[in-house]
Amino acid sequence: MKEQFLKWINLALVADFFLVLFAFFWLAIAVTGHVLHLPLGLDLWYKLWQPVFTPAIGILMAGTIISGLASWVTKRLNSQQN
């Protein structure tokens, strides 16, 4: 059961990573469009920054830290048992 839970957590973190990556590329394209006076969604991106992208970045960072700590603790426990 523990492995299944960790599998789902890692899957959620991968999906969150791609959401953050999508947001970054959207920002880069929208800023380029803004410079070229093309409406490519920069205003919508700004509206979504606070409610969507900021929490996604926070979840990604927290999940990465927690995953790293869990891996470190597991390795320490396994090395002490051997």
Secondary structure, 3 states (H helix, E strand, C coil): CHHHHHHHHHHHHHHHHHHHHHHHHHHHHHHHHHHCCCCCCHHHHHHHHHHHHHHHHHHHHHHHHHHHHHHHHHHHHHHHHC
